[in-house]
Structures are given as C-alpha cells and as structure tokens.
Amino acid sequence: MSVSGSDGHPTVADVVVIVGATGTGKSGLALDLAEGLFRHGRRAEVVNADAMQLYRGMDIGTAKLPLVDRRGVPHHLLDVLDVTQENSVADFQTSARAEIDAVIERGNVPILVGGSGLYVSSVIYEFDFPGTDPAIRARLEAELIADGPGSLYRRLKERDESAAAAIGSQNGRRLVRALEVFEMTGRTLTGTLPGAPVGWRTSSIISLEMPRADLVSRLDERVRGMWRDGIVDEADALRSEGLAADTTAGKAIGYAQALAQLAGEISEDEAIASTQALTRRYARRQVGWFRRYVASVTTDARDPDSTARALSETLGLQDGD
C-alpha cells in the first residue's frame, strides 16, 4: 500500500527530480508522471532545470515542449530570459527554489526536470555560492579576451579535471567564474558542493539512462531533425533580438553552429556534424554527473514501464497498488 497523509492522498517527497542525458525523454516522463500523480489525487507542476530552455525563442535546439504539448501541466522557468541576458547558477538556484516553494504552498508536487547537472545540484542540495572578486574577475576576463578560453580551460583542468569536463573548453564565462572561485577559496565552483550532499528538501530522484550506442543514434538523428525543423531560421530570427556568438545563449550547442553557418564560416553539413559531436560529448558528461546521485533510481529510458516504476518510486507504491 502507498503511504498516505492526513488528507488521504499519497505522501510524496517535497521535490520529484527527473534527470538524464539530453535525448533520454525527461520531458515526456515528467508529463506521464504528472498524470499518474493526478490519478492518485495529487497535482504536479514542472520546474525547468535546462539552462538553455530559460531563453525565449530558443525552442528547436533545446527541444522545448510547445505549450500545446504540455498536457495542461503548468511549467515554470521556461522563456524567462532574453538571449542577451546572462544567467548564473546562483541566480537559477534562487529562482528555482522560489518556484518550488510556491508549488508546494499551492499543495502541489514540483517536478524538477533537466539535464544541466550543476543547476540541478544547486537546487536539490545545500550549496552556498562564494561571492565575487572584481579584480580577479577583470584579470581573468582580460585573459579570456586576449587568449581565448583554451588557456583558462587547461588551467582549470590542472586544478579540477571533473569541473573542467563539466564546463567544457569553450564556455569562457563559466571558466572565468570557476577560476575566480578557485583563487578566492582554493576550491573550484563544483568543488564547493559538499562531499556528502545534504538535501535542501526531501527529493525523489529518477535518472534516465540508455546504452551508449542507442543514445548516440538517437542524438545524431535529433540533431538532423533540428536542421530539418528550422534551427537555422530560428537562429537567424534571434539575431535581431541580440543572439550572437559572444553571448551565453549564442554559445549553446546547435545555435553556435547555426550562427556560424549563417555567417558563411561553415557549411550545413559541417554545422550538423559539429553539433552531433558536441552533443555526444555533452551527453557523456551528463551521464557521469548524474551517476554521482547515489540516492537516485536509475531507469532505462527505452523501457515502456519506466513511468510506472517512476510513479511507484515517487509514491512508495508496492506491486499491485
């Protein structure tokens, strides 16, 4: 039998979390789970934890669910930033926790969904962010402008290889921030996560995985679909809103390549191939990150019974409930 609260409805963890590599079906599982919770007397609302789905107009390349496909389930933290705006993990932590608190106050279940590992961790675990040092940051930003991100990436890799892998070699803004934190505290930004994570609220974590070969095939086709669906036209339209190669949004995988294609720097075939390679690499980093979540329940993303198992885990149901 499931555990019930005083109102007779099943007791659920404060936050249900769905994570996994890009292309594993997190959004679909979240909606299926929301419908399953509704059948058990609980309403759910989705809180986005994909860093690039925060941006208005970046739909095709982020696989953002159109409003018509959200099955009436409220979604939060989608389309909240212009493509010219910057966003930090600390900013996201504040916004996401406020949305989660509001969902809980309405008596509903928040489902945090996304593949941006550091963003998810900042919400579900106690994670205090160091301040900033304008002098250190200015020096590192000057180095970034003069030499590009390569030297910063190599330096970070020497100090914290896992942090460098999580950030990547081209994200200059995050490399600057990680090195700034290291100079200030002796630890990188990811190193500020507690060794034995302490939960901010009680969480039920569902992690979607699939065999590498299946995931690679799915991701390569997904990228080809992005070009068929018009990501280049979308990027072109967003240029009038300020999307550019030197903005955080403009560095997103897929959009960076679409912008380069529009600029005549690479061909369409080269843009697709580059996006596929970077997406595969990013997915590998995501899998490694989420395997740190020792308290999570790992589910095969290909399994048609994954929703039932996720619902059972969330509600504490036993077979036959």
C-alpha positions in Angstrom: 0.0 0.0 0.0 1.1 3.6 -0.5 1.8 5.9 2.4 -1.0 8.5 2.9 -1.1 11.8 4.5 -3.8 13.2 6.8 -5.8 14.2 3.7 -5.9 10.6 2.5 -3.6 11.5 -0.5 -0.3 9.6 -1.0 2.7 11.2 0.7 5.3 12.4 -1.8 8.8 13.8 -1.4 9.0 17.6 -1.4 10.5 17.6 -4.8 10.5 14.9 -7.6 13.6 15.2 -9.7 14.0 13.8 -13.2 17.5 13.9 -14.7 19.4 12.3 -17.5 21.4 13.0 -20.6 19.9 15.0 -23.4 17.6 13.0 -25.6 16.5 10.4 -23.0 12.9 11.6 -22.7 12.9 13.5 -19.5 10.1 15.9 -20.5 7.8 13.1 -21.6 8.4 11.1 -18.4 7.6 14.3 -16.3 4.3 14.6 -18.1 3.5 10.9 -17.7 4.4 11.1 -14.0 2.3 14.2 -13.5 -0.7 12.4 -15.0 0.0 9.4 -12.8 0.1 11.6 -9.7 -3.2 13.2 -10.7 -4.8 9.7 -10.8 -3.6 9.3 -7.2 -5.1 12.6 -6.1 -2.0 14.8 -6.4 -1.5 17.7 -8.9 2.0 18.3 -10.2 3.8 21.3 -11.8 7.1 21.1 -13.8 10.0 23.4 -13.0 12.6 23.5 -15.8 16.3 22.9 -15.0 17.7 23.1 -18.5 19.9 26.2 -18.7 19.1 27.0 -22.3 15.4 26.5 -22.1 15.4 29.6 -19.9 15.8 31.7 -23.1 12.9 33.0 -25.1 12.8 31.9 -28.7 15.4 29.1 -28.3 12.9 26.3 -28.9 14.1 23.9 -31.7 17.7 23.5 -30.4 16.6 22.9 -26.8 13.7 20.6 -27.6 11.5 22.9 -25.6 7.9 21.5 -25.3 5.4 23.7 -27.1 2.5 24.9 -24.9 0.1 22.7 -26.8 2.1 19.6 -25.9 2.3 20.2 -22.1 -1.0 18.4 -21.5 -2.3 21.2 -19.2 0.5 20.7 -16.7 1.9 24.1 -15.6 5.6 24.7 -16.5 7.9 27.2 -14.8 11.2 28.8 -15.7 10.7 28.4 -19.5 11.2 31.5 -21.6 12.2 33.8 -18.8 15.4 35.4 -20.3 16.2 37.4 -23.4 19.0 35.9 -25.5 21.2 38.8 -24.5 20.9 38.1 -20.8 23.5 36.3 -18.7 22.4 33.7 -16.1 24.4 32.2 -13.2 23.9 29.0 -11.3 23.4 31.2 -8.2 20.6 33.1 -10.0 19.0 29.9 -11.1 19.1 28.4 -7.6 17.2 31.4 -6.2 14.6 31.3 -9.0 14.1 27.6 -9.0 13.8 27.3 -5.2 11.2 30.1 -5.2 9.2 28.4 -7.8 9.4 25.0 -5.9 8.3 26.7 -2.7 5.4 28.3 -4.5 4.3 25.0 -6.0 4.4 23.3 -2.5 2.4 26.2 -1.0 -0.3 25.5 -3.6 -0.5 22.0 -2.3 1.0 20.5 -5.5 4.1 18.4 -6.3 7.0 20.2 -8.0 8.8 18.1 -10.6 12.3 19.5 -11.3 13.3 18.4 -14.8 16.6 19.0 -16.7 20.0 17.9 -17.8 22.1 20.8 -16.6 23.8 19.0 -13.7 25.2 21.9 -11.8 21.9 23.7 -12.0 20.0 20.6 -10.6 22.6 20.1 -7.9 22.4 23.7 -6.8 18.7 23.3 -6.2 18.4 19.9 -4.5 21.5 20.1 -2.3 22.7 22.7 0.2 25.0 24.7 -2.0 26.3 28.1 -0.9 27.9 30.2 -3.6 31.1 32.2 -3.0 30.9 35.9 -3.7 32.9 37.6 -6.4 36.2 39.5 -6.6 36.1 42.2 -9.2 39.9 42.4 -9.6 40.3 38.7 -10.1 37.4 38.5 -12.5 38.6 41.5 -14.5 42.1 39.9 -14.9 40.6 36.6 -16.0 38.2 38.2 -18.4 41.0 40.2 -19.9 42.9 36.9 -20.4 39.9 35.4 -22.0 39.6 38.3 -24.5 43.3 38.2 -25.3 43.9 34.5 -25.5 40.6 32.8 -25.8 39.2 30.1 -23.5 41.9 27.5 -24.2 44.4 28.6 -21.6 41.7 29.0 -18.9 40.4 25.5 -19.7 43.9 24.0 -19.4 44.5 25.7 -16.1 41.1 24.6 -14.7 41.8 21.1 -15.8 45.0 21.0 -13.8 43.1 22.1 -10.7 39.9 20.1 -11.1 39.6 17.8 -14.1 35.9 16.9 -13.4 35.0 20.6 -13.2 36.7 21.3 -16.5 34.9 18.4 -18.1 31.6 19.6 -16.8 32.1 23.1 -18.1 33.8 22.3 -21.4 36.6 24.0 -23.2 34.6 26.8 -24.9 32.4 28.2 -22.2 34.6 31.2 -21.4 32.2 32.8 -18.9 32.0 29.7 -16.7 35.7 29.0 -16.9 36.4 32.5 -15.6 33.9 32.0 -12.8 35.4 28.6 -11.8 38.9 30.0 -11.7 37.8 33.1 -9.9 36.3 30.9 -7.2 39.4 28.8 -7.0 41.6 31.8 -6.5 39.3 33.1 -3.8 38.6 29.9 -1.9 41.2 27.3 -3.0 38.3 25.2 -4.5 36.6 25.3 -7.9 32.9 26.0 -8.2 31.9 22.4 -8.4 34.3 21.7 -5.5 32.0 23.8 -3.3 29.4 21.0 -3.5 29.5 19.1 -0.2 31.4 15.8 -0.3 28.3 14.1 1.2 25.5 16.2 -0.2 22.9 17.4 2.2 19.4 17.8 0.7 17.7 21.1 0.6 14.3 19.4 0.8 13.4 15.7 0.6 13.8 14.5 -3.0 12.8 11.5 -5.1 15.3 11.4 -7.9 14.7 9.4 -11.2 17.6 9.2 -13.5 17.1 8.1 -17.1 19.8 6.2 -18.9 20.2 4.0 -22.0 23.0 2.1 -23.7 25.6 4.4 -25.2 25.1 3.1 -28.8 21.3 3.7 -28.6 21.8 7.2 -27.2 24.3 8.2 -29.8 22.0 7.0 -32.6 19.1 9.0 -31.0 21.2 12.1 -30.6 22.6 12.1 -34.1 19.0 11.8 -35.5 17.8 14.5 -33.1 20.4 16.9 -34.5 19.5 16.2 -38.1 15.9 16.8 -37.0 16.9 20.2 -35.6 18.1 21.3 -39.0 15.0 19.9 -40.8 12.8 21.7 -38.3 14.5 25.1 -39.0 17.1 25.8 -36.3 19.0 28.0 -38.8 15.9 30.1 -39.5 15.3 30.3 -35.7 18.8 31.5 -35.0 18.6 34.0 -37.9 15.4 35.4 -36.4 17.0 35.6 -32.9 19.9 37.6 -34.3 17.6 40.6 -34.4 17.0 40.0 -30.7 20.7 40.1 -29.9 21.7 36.5 -30.3 25.4 36.5 -31.1 28.4 34.2 -30.9 29.8 36.1 -27.9 26.7 35.7 -25.8 26.0 32.8 -23.4 22.9 31.9 -25.4 24.8 32.1 -28.7 27.3 29.5 -27.4 24.6 26.9 -26.9 25.2 23.7 -28.8 23.4 23.9 -32.1 22.9 27.6 -32.0 26.6 28.3 -32.2 26.9 26.1 -35.3 23.7 27.6 -36.8 25.2 31.1 -36.4 28.5 30.0 -37.9 26.6 28.6 -40.9 24.7 31.9 -41.3 28.0 33.8 -41.2 29.3 31.6 -44.0 32.0 30.2 -41.8 30.9 26.5 -42.2 28.6 24.5 -44.4 25.4 23.0 -43.3 27.0 19.5 -43.3 29.8 20.8 -41.2 27.4 22.5 -38.8 25.4 19.3 -38.3 28.5 17.2 -37.8 29.9 19.6 -35.3 26.7 19.8 -33.4 26.4 16.0 -33.3 30.0 15.6 -32.0 29.5 18.2 -29.3 26.1 16.8 -28.3 27.6 13.3 -27.9 30.4 14.8 -25.7 27.9 16.8 -23.6 25.7 13.7 -23.1 28.7 11.7 -21.9 29.4 14.4 -19.3 25.8 14.5 -18.2 25.8 10.7 -17.6 28.9 11.0 -15.5 27.5 13.8 -13.5 24.2 12.2 -12.7 25.8 8.9 -11.6 27.0 10.9 -8.6 23.4 10.9 -7.4 23.7 7.8 -5.3 20.2 8.2 -3.9 18.6 8.2 -7.4 16.7 5.4 -9.0 18.1 4.6 -12.5 15.5 3.7 -15.1 16.1 2.5 -18.7 14.8 5.3 -20.9 13.7 2.8 -23.6 11.5 0.8 -21.1 7.8 1.3 -21.7 7.2 0.6 -18.0 9.6 3.4 -16.8 6.7 5.6 -16.0 5.0 3.0 -13.8 8.3 2.4 -11.9 8.9 6.2 -11.5 5.4 6.5 -10.1 5.9 3.6 -7.8 9.2 5.1 -6.5 7.6 8.6 -6.1 4.6 7.3 -4.2 6.2 4.4 -2.4 3.8 2.0 -4.0 4.2 -1.7 -3.9 3.3 -4.1 -6.7 -0.4 -4.2 -7.2 -1.1 -0.7 -5.8 
